[in-house]
Amino acid sequence: MSLSGKVILITGSSRGIGKAAALRVASEGASLVINYLSDAAAANALVDEIGSDRALAVQADVSKIPDLDHLVDAAVARFGRIDVLIPNAGILPMKDLENTSEVDFDNAYNLMVKGPYFLAQKAAKHMPSGGRIIFVSTGVTNLSNIAPAYLLYASAKGAIEQMARVMAKDLARKGILVNAVAPGPTTTELFLTGKPEQIIRAVASNSPFNRIGEPEEIAGVMAFLCDKDSSWMSGQILRVNGAMA
């Protein structure tokens, strides 16, 4: 695999799966636009690790349209184009129907649905034929025993999966491939925060491998989708969950 010369923009890439993906594609030669919301130190440290000749950190709230314009403009000003877009930024609101406020709903959908939708719209104008958009869903959308508290999160990610399927048909006219990766439980701060050890063990037991995933394992699949070997894949949802039940 070689991603030399490719320009890849990853939102929410100062930590977790986004950071792992940035490091993986950088190791294959790609240049990176690293988006962060508030942790400038982490983003700048990642730029230093990759090298400032191939990485740029851009602060932007990707739930807001003006910030999306700023992010895309900064990427194009520095690198001239965007070859791959990975709208990775997300939150994990644990809200069932009764306990969801309008603010909760707006925060979740603005970040995880509206942001990726309009970021794809803006980035696609600067993507050559052969470009890629890789959305990030979740294994939660494919479970039948999901807890009610995942309602808001699962519904937003369900929208992402439909977005990937239909946008793949729309952007095929430009030669752009669109897919989504749906990770199962993964050892990120987003997943682990607030969960006692017994809950994590219980979740791990749902996989025949008796563990949860690592960010680098999700990043490997994302890197494959960036590469020429995935040139006949579009409109697909890749479930990366260790055969999670």
Secondary structure, DSSP 8 states (H G I E B T S, - for coil): ---TT-EEEETT-SSHHHHHHHHHHHHTT-EEEEEESS-HHHHHHHHHHH-TTTEEEEE--TTSHHHHHHHHHHHHHHHS--SEEE----------STT--HHHHHHHHIIIIIHHHHHHHHHHTT--TT-EEEEE--GGGG-SS--GGGHHHHHHHHHHHHHHHHHHHHHGGGT-EEEEEEE-SBSSHHHHTT--HHHHHHHHTTSTTSS-B-HHHHHHHHHHHHSGGGTT--S-EEEESTT--
